[in-house]
Amino acid sequence: MYRRTLLIVKNRKAGLGFIFLTLVLDTLGIGIIIPVAPKLIAKVAELPLDQSATMVSLMLATYAVMQLIFAPILGALSDKYGRRPVILISLFGSGLDYFAMAMAPSLAWLFVTRAINGISGANITACTAYVADVTPPEKRAAGFGLIGAAFGIGFVIGPLIGGVLGKIDIHYPFYVAGALSLANWLYGYLVLPESLPKERRSGFSLAKANPLAAIPGLARYPVVAGLAITSFLSNMAQFMLHATWVLYTGSRYGWDELQTGLSLTVVGITSAIVQGVLTRRIVPKFGEFKSLIFGLCIGALGYLGYGLATEGWMIYAIITAASIGAVSQAAGQSIISKAVLPTEQGAIQGAMAAVVNLAQIAGYLLGGWLFKVYVADGASVRIWGAVFFTSAALCALAALNALRVARSRPKAEGGRGPVSQGQGQATTSDAQ
């Protein structure tokens, strides 16, 4: 019995270590190509860089549409067959796709590679469910903070590598991203244990894997359904920034690939510190709902700062202050995971991923449109901060909705209580 317990603990540590490395390398791969992707798209499409915003947003939206479709499918498949096969297959697909993107001879080819990468990139669903499988409820905020730290570390190194390599050759970052993804797949094939025992697996059905059916399924968990709205609004705000950051900083401050990469590296450093260190202290001290609302308010102020910054150096100061808002991500994920039955973690995480993907699609398209209309050369009325002001408004609405959910959720008698799995709702009373 003692040896079996030690083996379980050892396997959990190995699994969490791999998931952490997987997300680091996944984000590293994404971070590597961010500084150069708009330039590659403009080159293939034969457009001026600041006039390529519409094409960039459409390509990003293609990626998000495929994630929308396949996130619940991968989540449901991981509930039936386990997390390990889903994660490994998606990693292998990502590696091959980066190489295909590097060799893209046409715009249509780029769209196809983005679609494939969207399918394989939906592995975040299984990764999140894996963390929920191997961490007890009271430690899930820290576990999800580890996920956030992995994303932060990936963004520390990735954009810097992409900026440096992109100045040498625009294709090099894609080759490096592909090599890293395949190396991670091989590592996972050798060391990753399965986290979901057979007795906790559930059946697969088309209704469960249908992205349109997965989102209404959130209604079984009122707290989760309420926070899905917050997630949609806050993620839409963030993806508007993602769609336009390279183009915006290039147009307003004259930044090149290396300067853009450096700014994103600072984002990664500050996010890693907040989610890997501060989250462990802030969430237990103030409670999950207070941490969530506080983080969203900081995010809204950060977007306002980006829109008002007149000099490039100001961006770095704003990034440092706004990074504290990253605490909201781990707090929100922890609330949701505690509200869900163990047998439905994958499906619910898949539905939440679908909500994020809808936010991606809307954010990418709206961000690209706002950039084209108000920022790009030829705009009839130039409002430099139009994208970021809109993001600030969305983030503020997300905070107000989170406050509404916090005030309306069921309370446990006597203060903080356990998850009420019979009703499928969290009954913690950490804060109003």
C-alpha positions as CSV (number, residue, x, y, z in Angstrom):
1,M,0.0,0.0,0.0
2,Y,2.8,2.4,0.9
3,R,4.7,1.6,-2.3
4,R,1.5,2.1,-4.3
5,T,1.0,5.5,-2.7
6,L,4.5,6.5,-3.5
7,L,4.1,5.4,-7.1
8,I,0.9,7.5,-7.4
9,V,2.6,10.6,-6.0
10,K,5.6,10.0,-8.3
11,N,3.3,9.6,-11.4
12,R,1.4,12.8,-10.5
13,K,4.6,14.8,-10.2
14,A,5.9,13.4,-13.5
15,G,2.5,14.2,-15.2
16,L,2.4,17.7,-13.8
17,G,6.0,18.3,-14.8
18,F,5.3,17.2,-18.4
19,I,2.1,19.3,-18.6
20,F,4.0,22.2,-17.4
21,L,6.8,21.6,-20.0
22,T,4.2,21.0,-22.7
23,L,2.5,24.3,-22.1
24,V,5.8,26.1,-21.9
25,L,6.9,24.7,-25.3
26,D,3.4,25.2,-26.8
27,T,3.5,28.8,-25.8
28,L,7.1,29.1,-26.8
29,G,6.2,27.9,-30.3
30,I,3.4,30.5,-30.4
31,G,5.5,33.2,-29.0
32,I,8.3,32.5,-31.5
33,I,6.0,33.2,-34.5
34,I,4.1,36.2,-33.1
35,P,6.6,38.9,-34.0
36,V,7.0,37.6,-37.6
37,A,3.6,36.1,-38.5
38,P,2.0,39.5,-39.7
39,K,5.1,40.1,-41.8
40,L,4.9,36.6,-43.4
41,I,1.2,37.1,-44.1
42,A,1.9,40.5,-45.7
43,K,4.7,39.0,-47.8
44,V,2.7,36.1,-49.1
45,A,-0.4,38.2,-49.6
46,E,1.7,41.0,-51.2
47,L,0.2,43.8,-49.0
48,P,1.8,46.7,-47.1
49,L,2.3,45.6,-43.5
50,D,-0.2,48.0,-41.9
51,Q,-2.8,47.2,-44.6
52,S,-2.7,43.5,-43.7
53,A,-4.7,43.8,-40.5
54,T,-7.8,42.3,-42.1
55,M,-5.9,39.3,-43.5
56,V,-4.1,38.8,-40.2
57,S,-7.4,38.8,-38.2
58,L,-9.1,36.4,-40.7
59,M,-6.2,33.9,-40.4
60,L,-6.2,34.2,-36.6
61,A,-10.0,33.7,-36.7
62,T,-9.5,30.5,-38.8
63,Y,-7.3,29.1,-36.0
64,A,-9.9,30.0,-33.4
65,V,-12.8,28.5,-35.4
66,M,-11.0,25.1,-35.6
67,Q,-10.3,25.3,-31.9
68,L,-14.0,26.0,-31.3
69,I,-15.0,22.9,-33.2
70,F,-12.3,20.6,-31.8
71,A,-11.9,21.7,-28.2
72,P,-15.0,19.9,-26.9
73,I,-14.2,16.9,-29.2
74,L,-10.8,16.6,-27.6
75,G,-12.2,17.2,-24.2
76,A,-14.8,14.5,-24.6
77,L,-12.3,12.1,-26.2
78,S,-10.0,12.6,-23.2
79,D,-12.9,11.7,-20.9
80,K,-13.4,8.4,-22.7
81,Y,-9.9,7.4,-23.7
82,G,-7.7,9.3,-21.2
83,R,-5.7,12.5,-21.4
84,R,-2.4,11.0,-22.6
85,P,-3.3,9.9,-26.2
86,V,-5.2,13.1,-26.9
87,I,-2.2,15.3,-25.7
88,L,0.4,13.3,-27.6
89,I,-1.4,13.2,-30.9
90,S,-2.1,16.9,-30.8
91,L,1.6,17.7,-30.0
92,F,2.7,15.6,-33.0
93,G,0.3,17.5,-35.3
94,S,1.5,20.9,-34.1
95,G,5.1,20.0,-34.8
96,L,4.4,19.0,-38.4
97,D,2.2,22.0,-39.0
98,Y,4.9,24.5,-38.0
99,F,7.2,23.1,-40.7
100,A,4.4,23.3,-43.3
101,M,3.8,26.9,-42.3
102,A,7.5,27.8,-42.8
103,M,7.3,26.5,-46.4
104,A,4.0,28.1,-47.3
105,P,4.0,29.1,-51.0
106,S,0.7,30.9,-51.0
107,L,-1.9,32.6,-48.8
108,A,-4.3,29.6,-49.2
109,W,-1.5,27.3,-47.8
110,L,-1.1,29.5,-44.8
111,F,-4.9,29.3,-44.1
112,V,-4.7,25.5,-44.3
113,T,-1.8,25.3,-41.8
114,R,-3.6,27.7,-39.4
115,A,-6.6,25.4,-39.6
116,I,-4.5,22.3,-38.8
117,N,-2.7,24.1,-36.0
118,G,-6.1,25.2,-34.5
119,I,-7.1,21.5,-34.3
120,S,-3.9,20.4,-32.6
121,G,-3.8,23.5,-30.4
122,A,-7.0,22.5,-28.8
123,N,-4.9,20.2,-26.5
124,I,-5.2,22.9,-23.7
125,T,-8.6,21.2,-22.9
126,A,-7.0,17.9,-22.1
127,C,-4.0,19.6,-20.3
128,T,-6.4,21.6,-18.1
129,A,-8.4,18.4,-17.3
130,Y,-5.1,16.6,-16.5
131,V,-4.3,19.2,-13.9
132,A,-7.7,18.9,-12.4
133,D,-7.3,15.1,-12.3
134,V,-4.1,15.1,-10.3
135,T,-4.6,18.0,-7.9
136,P,-6.9,18.0,-4.8
137,P,-9.6,20.8,-4.8
138,E,-7.8,22.9,-2.2
139,K,-4.7,23.1,-4.3
140,R,-6.2,23.7,-7.7
141,A,-5.7,27.5,-7.7
142,A,-2.0,26.8,-7.3
143,G,-2.2,24.1,-10.0
144,F,-3.8,26.4,-12.5
145,G,-1.4,29.1,-11.5
146,L,1.3,26.7,-12.6
147,I,-0.4,26.6,-16.0
148,G,-0.4,30.4,-16.1
149,A,3.3,30.4,-15.2
150,A,4.0,28.0,-18.0
151,F,2.4,30.4,-20.5
152,G,4.4,33.2,-19.0
153,I,7.7,31.4,-19.3
154,G,6.9,30.5,-22.9
155,F,6.3,34.1,-23.6
156,V,9.6,35.1,-21.9
157,I,11.7,33.1,-24.4
158,G,9.5,32.7,-27.4
159,P,9.0,36.2,-28.7
160,L,12.7,37.1,-28.1
161,I,13.8,34.1,-30.1
162,G,11.2,34.9,-32.8
163,G,12.4,38.5,-32.9
164,V,16.1,37.6,-33.2
165,L,15.6,34.8,-35.8
166,G,13.0,36.8,-37.7
167,K,15.4,39.6,-38.4
168,I,17.8,37.0,-40.0
169,D,15.1,35.1,-41.9
170,I,11.4,35.3,-41.6
171,H,11.0,31.5,-41.9
172,Y,13.5,30.4,-39.2
173,P,11.1,30.9,-36.2
174,F,8.7,28.4,-37.7
175,Y,11.3,25.7,-38.1
176,V,12.4,26.2,-34.5
177,A,8.8,26.0,-33.3
178,G,8.2,22.8,-35.2
179,A,11.4,21.2,-33.8
180,L,10.5,22.1,-30.2
181,S,7.0,20.7,-30.6
182,L,8.3,17.4,-31.9
183,A,10.9,17.1,-29.2
184,N,8.2,17.7,-26.6
185,W,6.0,15.0,-28.2
186,L,8.9,12.5,-27.9
187,Y,9.5,13.5,-24.3
188,G,5.8,13.0,-23.5
189,Y,5.7,9.7,-25.2
190,L,8.5,8.4,-22.9
191,V,7.4,9.9,-19.6
192,L,3.7,10.9,-19.5
193,P,1.5,8.7,-17.2
194,E,-2.2,8.6,-17.7
195,S,-4.1,10.7,-15.1
196,L,-7.7,9.4,-15.6
197,P,-8.3,5.9,-14.3
198,K,-10.7,3.7,-16.3
199,E,-13.3,3.7,-13.6
200,R,-13.7,7.5,-13.8
201,R,-14.0,7.6,-17.6
202,S,-17.3,8.4,-19.3
203,G,-18.7,7.6,-22.7
204,F,-18.3,9.5,-25.9
205,S,-21.2,10.9,-27.8
206,L,-21.6,13.3,-30.7
207,A,-23.9,15.5,-28.5
208,K,-21.2,15.8,-25.9
209,A,-18.5,16.6,-28.5
210,N,-20.6,19.1,-30.4
211,P,-19.4,22.6,-29.6
212,L,-22.9,24.0,-30.0
213,A,-24.2,21.4,-27.5
214,A,-21.3,21.8,-25.1
215,I,-21.9,25.4,-24.2
216,P,-25.6,25.0,-23.2
217,G,-24.4,22.1,-21.0
218,L,-22.7,24.7,-18.8
219,A,-26.3,25.6,-17.5
220,R,-26.1,22.6,-15.3
221,Y,-23.6,24.6,-13.2
222,P,-25.0,28.1,-12.6
223,V,-21.7,29.5,-11.3
224,V,-19.8,28.1,-14.3
225,A,-22.4,29.5,-16.7
226,G,-22.2,32.9,-15.1
227,L,-18.4,32.9,-15.3
228,A,-18.5,31.8,-18.9
229,I,-19.8,35.3,-19.7
230,T,-17.0,36.8,-17.8
231,S,-14.5,34.6,-19.7
232,F,-16.0,35.5,-23.0
233,L,-15.8,39.3,-22.4
234,S,-12.3,39.3,-20.9
235,N,-10.8,37.0,-23.5
236,M,-12.4,39.0,-26.3
237,A,-10.6,42.0,-24.9
238,Q,-7.3,40.2,-24.8
239,F,-7.5,38.7,-28.3
240,M,-8.3,42.1,-29.8
241,L,-4.8,43.1,-28.4
242,H,-3.2,39.9,-29.8
243,A,-4.6,40.6,-33.3
244,T,-3.2,44.1,-33.5
245,W,-0.1,44.3,-31.2
246,V,2.6,43.9,-33.8
247,L,0.8,46.1,-36.3
248,Y,0.0,48.8,-33.7
249,T,3.4,49.1,-32.2
250,G,5.0,49.1,-35.6
251,S,2.7,51.9,-36.8
252,R,2.7,54.1,-33.7
253,Y,6.2,53.6,-32.3
254,G,8.1,52.3,-35.3
255,W,9.0,48.9,-33.6
256,D,10.6,46.1,-35.6
257,E,10.4,42.3,-35.0
258,L,13.1,42.5,-32.2
259,Q,11.5,45.4,-30.4
260,T,8.1,43.7,-30.5
261,G,9.6,40.5,-29.3
262,L,11.2,42.3,-26.4
263,S,7.9,43.8,-25.3
264,L,6.2,40.4,-25.3
265,T,9.1,38.9,-23.4
266,V,8.5,41.5,-20.6
267,V,4.8,40.4,-20.7
268,G,6.0,36.8,-20.2
269,I,8.3,37.6,-17.3
270,T,5.7,39.6,-15.4
271,S,3.0,37.0,-16.0
272,A,5.2,34.2,-14.9
273,I,6.0,36.0,-11.6
274,V,2.3,36.9,-11.0
275,Q,0.8,33.5,-11.8
276,G,3.7,31.4,-10.4
277,V,4.4,33.3,-7.2
278,L,1.7,36.0,-6.4
279,T,-1.3,33.8,-7.2
280,R,-0.3,31.4,-4.5
281,R,-0.5,34.2,-1.9
282,I,-3.3,36.4,-3.3
283,V,-6.0,33.8,-4.0
284,P,-5.8,32.0,-0.6
285,K,-5.7,35.3,1.3
286,F,-8.5,37.2,-0.5
287,G,-10.5,34.4,-1.9
288,E,-11.2,33.3,-5.5
289,F,-14.0,35.7,-6.4
290,K,-12.3,38.8,-5.0
291,S,-9.0,37.8,-6.8
292,L,-11.0,37.3,-10.0
293,I,-12.7,40.7,-9.8
294,F,-9.6,42.5,-8.7
295,G,-7.6,41.0,-11.6
296,L,-10.2,42.0,-14.2
297,C,-10.2,45.6,-12.9
298,I,-6.5,45.8,-13.2
299,G,-6.8,44.5,-16.7
300,A,-9.2,47.2,-17.7
301,L,-6.9,49.9,-16.4
302,G,-4.0,48.3,-18.3
303,Y,-5.9,48.5,-21.6
304,L,-6.6,52.1,-21.0
305,G,-2.9,52.7,-20.4
306,Y,-1.9,51.0,-23.7
307,G,-4.4,53.2,-25.6
308,L,-3.2,56.4,-24.0
309,A,0.6,55.7,-24.2
310,T,2.2,58.2,-26.6
311,E,5.8,56.9,-26.4
312,G,7.1,53.3,-26.7
313,W,8.9,53.3,-23.4
314,M,5.6,53.8,-21.6
315,I,4.4,50.4,-22.7
316,Y,6.9,48.7,-20.5
317,A,5.7,50.5,-17.4
318,I,2.1,49.6,-18.2
319,I,2.9,46.0,-18.9
320,T,4.6,45.6,-15.5
321,A,1.6,47.1,-13.6
322,A,-1.1,45.4,-15.7
323,S,0.5,41.9,-15.2
324,I,-1.0,41.8,-11.7
325,G,-4.4,41.3,-13.4
326,A,-3.2,37.8,-14.5
327,V,-4.3,36.5,-11.1
328,S,-7.8,36.5,-12.4
329,Q,-7.1,33.5,-14.7
330,A,-6.1,31.0,-12.1
331,A,-8.8,32.2,-9.7
332,G,-11.5,31.8,-12.3
333,Q,-10.3,28.3,-13.4
334,S,-10.2,27.2,-9.8
335,I,-13.8,28.3,-9.1
336,I,-15.0,26.4,-12.2
337,S,-13.0,23.2,-11.5
338,K,-14.4,23.0,-8.0
339,A,-18.0,23.4,-9.3
340,V,-17.8,20.4,-11.7
341,L,-18.2,16.7,-11.1
342,P,-14.9,14.7,-11.6
343,T,-16.5,12.7,-14.4
344,E,-17.3,15.9,-16.4
345,Q,-14.0,17.8,-16.0
346,G,-13.0,17.2,-19.6
347,A,-16.3,18.0,-21.1
348,I,-16.8,21.2,-19.1
349,Q,-13.3,22.4,-19.8
350,G,-14.0,21.7,-23.4
351,A,-17.1,23.8,-23.2
352,M,-15.2,26.6,-21.5
353,A,-12.5,26.4,-24.2
354,A,-15.3,26.8,-26.8
355,V,-16.4,30.0,-25.0
356,V,-12.8,31.2,-25.3
357,N,-12.6,30.3,-28.9
358,L,-15.8,32.3,-29.6
359,A,-14.1,35.2,-27.9
360,Q,-11.1,34.7,-30.0
361,I,-13.1,34.8,-33.2
362,A,-15.0,37.9,-32.2
363,G,-11.9,39.6,-30.7
364,Y,-9.7,38.9,-33.8
365,L,-12.3,40.1,-36.2
366,L,-13.3,43.2,-34.2
367,G,-9.7,44.1,-33.4
368,G,-8.6,43.9,-37.1
369,W,-11.6,45.9,-38.2
370,L,-11.0,48.7,-35.6
371,F,-7.3,48.8,-36.6
372,K,-8.1,49.1,-40.2
373,V,-10.8,51.8,-39.7
374,Y,-9.1,53.9,-37.0
375,V,-5.4,53.2,-36.9
376,A,-4.0,52.1,-40.3
377,D,-2.7,54.6,-42.9
378,G,-5.6,56.1,-44.7
379,A,-8.0,56.0,-41.8
380,S,-10.5,58.9,-42.2
381,V,-10.4,59.6,-38.4
382,R,-7.3,58.2,-36.6
383,I,-7.9,57.2,-33.0
384,W,-4.7,55.4,-32.0
385,G,-6.2,53.7,-28.9
386,A,-9.5,52.6,-30.4
387,V,-8.7,48.9,-30.1
388,F,-7.5,49.2,-26.5
389,F,-10.3,51.5,-25.3
390,T,-12.7,48.9,-26.5
391,S,-10.8,46.1,-24.7
392,A,-10.9,48.2,-21.5
393,A,-14.7,48.5,-21.7
394,L,-15.1,44.7,-22.3
395,C,-12.8,43.9,-19.4
396,A,-14.8,46.3,-17.1
397,L,-18.0,44.5,-18.1
398,A,-16.4,41.2,-17.3
399,A,-15.6,42.4,-13.8
400,L,-19.1,43.6,-13.2
401,N,-20.5,40.3,-14.3
402,A,-18.1,38.4,-12.0
403,L,-19.4,40.5,-9.2
404,R,-23.0,39.6,-10.1
405,V,-22.1,35.9,-10.0
406,A,-20.3,36.2,-6.7
407,R,-23.3,37.9,-5.1
408,S,-25.9,35.4,-6.5
409,R,-24.1,32.1,-5.9
410,P,-25.2,29.7,-3.1
411,K,-23.4,30.0,0.2
412,A,-22.2,27.3,2.5
413,E,-23.4,27.5,6.0
414,G,-20.8,28.8,8.4
415,G,-18.5,30.3,5.8
416,R,-16.2,28.6,3.4
417,G,-17.5,25.1,2.6
418,P,-16.8,22.2,0.3
419,V,-18.0,21.8,-3.3
420,S,-21.7,20.7,-3.5
421,Q,-21.3,18.1,-6.1
422,G,-25.0,17.0,-5.7
423,Q,-26.0,20.3,-7.3
424,G,-22.9,20.8,-9.3
425,Q,-22.1,24.2,-7.9
426,A,-19.4,25.7,-5.8
427,T,-20.6,26.7,-2.4
428,T,-17.6,28.5,-1.2
429,S,-18.2,31.9,0.4
430,D,-14.8,33.5,0.0
431,A,-16.0,37.0,-0.7
432,Q,-18.7,39.3,-2.0
